[in-house]
Amino acid sequence: MVLLYRGGRIVAVWLASIVISAINSIPLLPKMMEFVGLGYTGWFVYWYLLFKVPSDIEATKKKIAGTE
C-alpha cells in the first residue's frame, strides 16, 4: 500500500510539472496568473489578517479580564 501511495505521488508531481510547463509556454498567461495570485494574497491579508486577528486578540483580552 505504501508503494502505491509513493507511486501516486510521483505521478501527481510529474503531471503537475507537465501542466505548469504547458501554462508557462502560453504567452502572457504566466504574468496574468502571477497578477491573480498577488491579488488573492492581498485580498486574503486584508480580509483575514487585518480584521480577524485584532478581533480575536480583543476577545482573548476580554476573556482573561473576565469582562465578557
Sequence and secondary structure as in RCSB ss.txt:
>XXXX:A:sequence
MVLLYRGGRIVAVWLASIVISAINSIPLLPKMMEFVGLGYTGWFVYWYLLFKVPSDIEATKKKIAGTE
>XXXX:A:secstr
 HHHHHHHHHHHHHHHHHHHHHHHTSTTHHHHHHHHHHHHHHHHIIIIITTHHHHHHHHHHHHHHT  
